[in-house]
Amino acid sequence: TVVFHWISGESGRKLGVDWNELAPHLATPKTEFGIIAGARGESNLSNPLVRGDDDLVVSVDETKLPGARDFVTVPVIHRNLMSDSTVQEYTLRFLRRGYFRADGQCHPLPAP
């Protein structure tokens, strides 16, 4: 636990061992939102502590919040998501048009 806290810090602790304390305070946004998730696919680079396809920190399945207007994965590791040019392009397109892909296709995650 000490090593995990040292590596991931306070936010990692809240999302990990303190999840049950944090979860009741979270809510689905009331505005339209989209989700961009890092995914390594068939890459040899993966985190054995995370189940399924992941960005070395979070699994793709863990990023899926019901109610998202659009959902897309990119082959980018977690720490590089914000600086990736494709992620930046997708973000701008979503803010301007409400979808990520240039062809206008949306992959919504239905609300429960």
C-alpha angles and dihedrals in degrees: 000000000000091000092047091050091047092052100039102028127203096325092053091051092051092048092044124030095009095046095115090056094048101041098073090058095056125090138184109258114259091217128068112282139177132204128223112190129189113234130181096194112186093351118134086229110089141132111250089203093062120070120228129355111347148164091239091270110042130029118236089239091056091058095058109106113180113241097040111146091215138008130195138166126215129194094246132118118242099256092052099048098098095047096045113112094219091052090049091049092048091048094052092046091050092050091049102037110012098247137076107219123076091230090061095241114148126203102196125189105226118235114247 
